[in-house]
Every structure is written in structure tokens, then in C-alpha cells.
Amino acid sequence: MSSALVMCQVKSVLGVMLLSMLEGMAIGWASPGLEKMESGEAPFTPVGDDVSWIIALFDIGVMLGSWASTVVFAVAGRRQTVLVGPVTLTLWVILTAIGASTPMLIVARILAGCGMGIALSFSYIYVGEVTTRQHRGPLILAVTLLMPTGQLISYLLGSNVPWLWESVYPVPFIVAMLVCVIFFMQETPFYLAGKDRVEELEKSLRALRVGVPEEAIREEMESIQRAVKQQREDATTWSEMFRPPGAKKAAFIVVVESSALALLGVTNVLAYTQQIFKFADATILSEVWSSVLVILVEIIAIVFAMYMVERVGRRVQLTLAACACGAASFGLAAYFFALRAGNDMTSWKWVPLATLLVYIFGVGGGINTIPQVLMSELLNQRAKTVIAPVCMTIMSLTSFGINKAFLSVGASSGYWVPFLFFTCTNVAIALFTLFVVPETKGKTLVEVQEMLRGKRTPSKEYLA
């Protein structure tokens, strides 16, 4: 029964998994793609600050994709929202392949960002709504795992194939994603309950709970319907959505944790991985293989997080991950400060690689994973459709600003400045997580919502 239950849930989230992998490819394209442009291997050569615009405007696409898909998510359903992904990604591939100018490549990057907005805003919510409490955390982290896997593919292929092949290799994955979404993906029971489509709700739940006793399926169906009914009573208008006990605090926690990725340095490090090694003048490994090693460590960290998330809990894991990222950022800031001061760093060339490996382990082990779990668990159905795009908007704008300023600030003041900033933000998020975030481990989505409303159960923490 257990294996059948797992497989039916995995089958339903396969399309979301492939979307995550494709977005990893889009992110990973940046480093080898920029190297080709700078070395004359691309159809055109960027001038001035074109490179920073190509990198930074990806984040504006993330924001646009998040907001554009919000209406589809709320009205047409989660499944239809994910179907927008193959469209934007196909356009990204075409424009990158035929792009012969900076503006065309910028448009391609914005379209890739739109797909990212869908992936980060709604994919994790979908997984949270179709999985059981035992499998929810691991499957959300599995989706997260495939994003660095996509980056790894980009680093390995992108650095060793011509521009055209680097542009079109995602096509088979786009086709596979489309097939999985159309033929295997179930609409979520929570969405169907919200639309009063009772027969479809029962059919979806049976498809997602293969091997589960009839009585248990009926109980879950009734609990979902009760939860959705309660949410309707709590929020008859958008302004009343956050009126129930704990709703504002839950939204605040999700906004802080999910919006902070750029401020913590995650998007910056992933976009400029090869360039950071170049600026550090560290030659233990080549820039390409150092970047590959960083992504491999991130994958290992996410696998580790999948194992630990249901054992140590969300709060402890995220706090420790932020501490690791803060310590690594401080080490890198110290290295760049000493390098800029003219010190001989020959015996310290291992520091950039070592600190980035620690940093990326923290990213994969919690910073880039646990906030997605919290979003799927803490927010009710209506709040998710509002808060997810808000988080993406904040993250996109901060990421745009940081990615745009990184090269200029590093060149003028030293690269120690941004990494010292990342140190401070990681320490702040560690303290916030430790003292503010409640523990949701081992609770169903319905139980989490009851906890947020102040209904105590033994040994449960709740939001006041």
C-alpha cells in the first residue's frame, strides 16, 4: 500500500518536477552563456553593462510570470497554471537560439523568468495540496532538488557545446513536461472543494490515495470540505482574508522567509557562480568545474534536507541553514577584503571554493527549500493566491537590484561589500526563524490551519 500511495503522488507531480528542472536549466544557462558572449562564441558580443541587464531582467520576468499566472491559478486551477510553463519556456528556447542582439536575448531571459515565476509561486503549493502529511515535505524538496539538477546539466553541457546546442537542448524536457501535465497531473482536492465540484474532488482524491482505506479517503474528503468552508466564512472579501486569528502573522512569516532569497545572496551566487571564482582569482579547480562542484553539493544538501525535514523540523533546519550561509558569506567577504587590500592570498586560494560549498550546502539544506514548505503549510487557499505573487514580486525586485548592482559595486568598492551584506541578512533570518516561525512538522494542512486559528492540540505550537 505504501509504495502504491507514493507512486500515485509522484506521478501527479512529475510535470511540476520537470518544470523545476527546466527552470534550473534557465538559471544555469547564465554562467556558460555569458562566458560564450565574452569569448566571442555567441552570435553577438554585449557591450557596456549589457551583461548585467541580461542577468538582472530575468528577475523581472519572474515577477511578471508570478502575477500573470495568479488569475489562472485561482480561476482555472493549479493544473492549468502549470501548463503556462511549457509556453514561456518554448519561447525562451526559440529566442535564445535565433537571438542575434542584446534586446532579443533580454526578451528570451524575461520569458524564462516568467516560467520561473510560475515554478516558484505555485508549484510548491500544488505539491502541498496533493500529498499526504508523510510525503509532503520530501516531495516538495524533491521538486526543489531538480532545480539544481537542471543547473548542473546547463553547466556541463553549456560549457562544452556550441551556442545553438546550448539553446535547444531543453526541448525534449519541455515535451516530456507537457506529456506529464496532460496525462498524469491531477487537479488538487482543495481547489475542487473550493469550486464545489464534489464528484471531481472524490475522483481526484481516490487517484492520489491509491491503497488507502475507503473510510480514510472519506474522512480526508470531509476534512478538506470543512476547511474550505471555514476559510470561506473567515474571508468573504479579500480584506477579510487575514482577519482570522494568526492569519496576519502567518502571512508575514511566509513573506519574510520566501521573499528573502535574493537578500540572502542566493540568486546572486547562482547567477554569477563562475564569475565569482574568476574575481577571487582562485585556481584550485577551473571556474567551470568549481561551479559544477558547487551545484553537486547543493544537490547533496537537498537530499540531506529531504531526509532531515520530517525528523528535526522546519524551524531548526532553516535556522541552521541560515547560520551556515551567514558564516560562509563572512568568510568570502573576509577573503575579498584581504584580496582588495593587496595581501598575498596564494596560500588562501582554497577559501572561495570552500566557503561557497558551505554556503550552497546551507542553500540546498534549508534556505531554498524550507520556505516553500512553509508557504504550502501556513497559508489558507485564498491567501496563497495573493501571498505567492507578493513574495515573488519582492524577491524579483530585490534580486533585480542586487544582480544589477553586483558587478558595479564589486568593481568600485570590492566584492567583500555584497558578501558582508549577505552575512548580515543571513544572521537576521536565522534569528527571525528561531524566534518567530512555528513548527508544522507532522501536521496535515487542515491541522495547520486549525493550529493557526488557535485550536490547541497536545504539544503543538500555534500563532497568537
N, C-alpha and C positions, 0 to 999 in steps of 0.2 A: 504493500500500500504506500509506503513511504517513497519508494523510487517513482511510482506512477504519479504521485502527488507532486513531486519535484519536477518531473519531466513535463507535466502539463503546464506548469507555471513558466518553466524555462522556454517552452515552445511559444508561449504567448508573448514573451518579452524579447524574442530573438530579433525582431525588427528594431527595437529600441537599442539593443546591444550593437547591432551593425551601424545604426546612426551614430552612436558614441564612437565607434571605431573610425568611421568616416570623418567625424569632426576632429579626431586626433590626427588623422592624415592632413586635414586642412591646417591645423596648428603647426604640425611638424614640417609642413611644406616651407615655412618661412625661412628657417636657417639654411638648408641647402639651396633654396631658391634664391636667396639674397647672395649667397656665395657665387652662384652662376651669373647673376647680374653684374656683380662686381668684377668677375674674372672674364667677362665678355662672352660667356657661353649662352646668354639669353638672346632673344630676338632684338632686344634694345638695352641700352645702358642708362640707368637712372642718374639724374644729375641733382646737385644741391641736396635738399633734405627729402627727396622723393622716397628714399628707403624708409624713413620714419613714418611718412604718410601711408605707405603701402602696409606697414605693420600695424599702425595705430587705427586706421579706418576699419580694420576687421572688427574692432570692438564696437564701432557704431552699427555695423551690421548685426552684431549680437543683440543690441538694444532694439533695432527695428524688427528683427525676427521675433523677438520675445513679445512685443506689443502687437504685431500683425497677427500672430497666431493665438492671441488671447481670446478673440471673438470665436474663432474656430473651436478652441478648447472648451469654452463654456456652452456654445450653442450646438455645434455639430458632434462634439465628443472627442475623447482622447485619441482614438484610433485615427480619425480624420486629421487631427493635428499633426501626428507623426508623419502622415502621408505628404505633408508640405515639404519635409526634409529632402526627399529624392529630387524634387523640382529645383530647389535652390542649389543643391549640390551638383546636379547635372549642368546647370548654367555656369557654375563656378568652373567645372572641368572644361567646358567648351571655350569660355572666355580666356582662361589661362593658356589653353593650347594654342589659340589663334592670336592671343594678345601681342601687339607689336608696339605698345606705348604704355607709359605710366598710368594714364587715365583708365585704359581698358583693364589693366591689372588691378587697379583700385576697385573698379566695379566688381571684378571677379572676387576679390577679397571680401567686399561688403556682402556679396551673396553667400559666400562661405560662412561669414559671420551670422547671417540670418539663420542658417541651419543650426549653428551653434546656439543661437538664442532659443530655438525650439528644444534642442537637446538638453540644455541646462535648466530651462524653465519648467518643462513639462514631462520629460522622460522619467525622472525620478518619482514624480507624483504618480505617473501611470503605474510604475512598478510597485510603489507603495500600496496602491489601491487594488491590485490583483493578486497579491501574495499573502500568504499566511504569516502569522507573527514570527514563527520559527525561521522562515525563509526570507522575510522582507529585508532585513539588514544585509545578509550575504548576497542576495540578488541585486540590490541597489549597488553594492560595492563591486559586483561582477560587471555591471554596466560601466561603472567608473573605471574598472580595470582595462576595458577595451579602448578607452581613450588614449592612454599612453602606449598601448599596443599599436594603435594607428600611427602615433608619433614615431615609434620605433621603425615601423615599415617605411615611413617617409624618410627618416634619417638614413636607413640602409640603402633603399632604392634611390632616393633623390640625389644622393652624393655620387652615385655610380652609373646613372643613366642620363641620356640627353634630356634637354628641356621638354621636348614633346612627350617623351615617355613618362617623365615625372608628372606631367599634367594629366595624362589619361589613365594611369594605372588604377585609379579608384573606380573606374566604370563597372567592372564585374561586381564589386562590393555594393554599388548603388543598385544594380539589378537584383542582387540577392536580397537586399533590404526590402525592395519593393515586393518581391515574392513573399517574403516572410510576413510583412504587414498585411497584405491582401488575403493570404490563405491561412495564417496561423494566429494572428493577433485578435484577442477578444476585447470587446468594449468592457470598461470597468463596471463592476456591480454598483459602485457608489454613483457613477454618472447615470446609469439606467434607473436606479432608485430615485434619483433627483428628478428624472423625467417621467416618473410613474409608469415606466414600461416594465410591468411586473413579470410578464412571461419571458421577455428577453433577459431580465435580471436573473431569473431562475435558470435559464439556459446557460447564461454566461458563468454563473457560479458553479453549475454542475461541470462545465468544461474545465474550470480552474481548480476543481476539488475532486479530481478522479481518485476513487478509492476511499473517499471519506464517507462515513455512515450517513444515511438519509436524514436521521434526526439532527446530526451536527450541521448539515447543509441548511436545513430548515431554521435552526437556531441562528446561524450566521446571517441568513437572509433576513430574518425578523429583526435582528440587532442592527443591521445596516439600515433597514427601513425606519426603525425607531430613531437612529442617529440622524438621518437625513431630515426626518420630521421635526426633530428637536432643533436642528440648525435653521429650518425654515421659520420656526416660531421665534428663535433668537434674533433672526435678521430678516425682517420683511423689506428693508431697504438697505442700500449699500452702507449708509451711515450707521445703521444699527448692527451691522455685521460684527463690529468689535465691541459691542456693548456687554455681552455676556461675561461673567467672571473669568478672568485670566486671558481673555481674547487679545486685549491690547498688549499685554506682556508677551504672550506667545508670538504675536506678530513682530514685536520689537526684537525678540531674540532671533527669530528667523531672518529678519532684515539685516541685523548686525552680522550674524555668522555667515550668511550666504552672500552678502554684498562685499565682504572684506577680502576676497581672494586677491584682488589687484593691489589693495593697500598692504597686504602681507607679502607681496612680491611674486606671487605665483605666476600670473600671466606674463610678467616681465621676464622672469627666468626662463619660462618655456619658450617665449618668442625669441630671446636673444642668447640661447644656450651656447652655440658655437662662438658667437661674438664675445661673450663674457670670457671664455677661455683665451681668445685672441688678445683681449685687452689686458688680461692678467699675465700675459707672456709666460704661461706655464706650459711646458712641453714634455710632461711625463708621458702623455699619450697625444695623438693628433687631436685636433679640435673635433673632428667627426667622431672618432672612437670615444673620446671623452663624453661627447653628447649621447652616444649610444649607451655608454655605461650608466649615465645619469638616468636615462629612461628605463633601463633594465632594473635599476634599483627601485624606481618608482613602482614598477610592476610587482616586484617582490614585496614592497611595502603594502600595496593594496591587497595582495594575497594574505599577508600577515594581518591586515586590518579585517579582512573577511573572517579570519579565524578568531580574532580577539573581540569583535564588536558585540557579540552576544555573551561574552564572558566578563569583560571588565566594565562594559557600559559605555555609552556615548560620551558622557561628560569627562570621565577620566582619560579616555583615549584622545579626545580632542585637545584637552589641556596639555597632555604630554607631547602631542604632536606640535602644538604651537610653541612650547618651550624648546623643542629640538630645532624648529625653524628659526627661532629667535637667536639661539646660541650659534647656529651656523651662519646667520646673517651678520652677527657681530664679528665672527672670525673672518669672514670675507671682507667686511668693512675695515678691519684692522690691517689685513693684507694689502688692500688697495691704498690705504692711508700711508703705510710704510713704503710701498712702491712709489707713490707720488712724491714722497719726501726724499727720494733719491737713495734709499737704502739698498744694499746688495741683497737681493731676495733669492739668490741661487740655491741656497740650502732650504728654502721655504716654498719651492715651486709645487710641492705636493698639496699645499694648503687649499688653493682654489678647487681642485678636484675633490679633496676630502670634505671640505665644507659644503660644496654643492651636493655631494652624495648624502650627507646628513640632512641637508635642507630638503632634498627631494624625497627622502625617506619619511620625513615629517609631513610633507605634502600628501604623498600617497597613503600614509598611515593614519591620516585624520583630517588635515586641513582641507583637502579637496574632496573628501568622501563623507565625513560625518554630517556636515551642514546639509547635504542633500537628504540624508536620512531624517534629520530633524524637520526639514521642510515637509516631508511626506507625512510625518507623525504628529506635529504640533498644530498644524492648521486645519480648520474645517474645510469642507468642499468649496464654499463660496469664497472664503478668504484666499484659498490657493490661487484662484484665477486673478486676484488683484495683487497679492504679495509677490508671486513669482516674477511677473514683469517688472515690478518695482525693484526687486533685488537685481534683476538683470540690467535695468537702467542704471542703477547706482554703480554696479560693478563695471558696466561697459564704459561709462563716463570716466570713472577713476582709472580704469585700465587704459583708456584712450589717452588721458593726460599723462599718466606715468610712462607708457610706452613711447609717446611722442617726445617727452622731455628727457628720457633716459640717456640718449646719446649726447644731447647738447649739455646736460648737467654734468655727465661724466667727463666730457671733453674740457669743460670750463672749470669745474670745481673738483673733479676727481670722482671716480666711481665708488669711493668709500661713502659718499654722501647718500645716495639712494639706499645702499645696504644698511647704513646706520638707521635710516628711516624705517626700513623693513624690520630691523631689530626692535625698535620701539613699538611698532604696531603688533608684532607677534607677542610681545610681552603683555600688551594691553588685552589682546584677545584671549590669552591664556587666563588672565585674572578674571575677565568677564565670564568665560566659560565655567571656571571653577566656582564662582560665587553666585551666578545668576541662572545658568541653564539647569533645568530639571532632568532627572534620569527617566528615560522612556523604555529602557530595555525590558523585554519580556511582556510587553503590553500590546493588546490589539489596538487598532486605530479607534475603535469605539471606546475602549477603556481609557485611552489617552485623552479623548475628548471629555469623558466624564471626570478624569483627573483635573483637567484644566477648568472645569466648571466647579471644582471644589468638592466633589464627591469622594471622600476618603475611603481608601481600602487599606488593609494592613500593609505596612512597610512601603507605602507609596508616597512619593513627594509630589506636591502639586503647586501650581502657580497661584499666588494670592491675588 
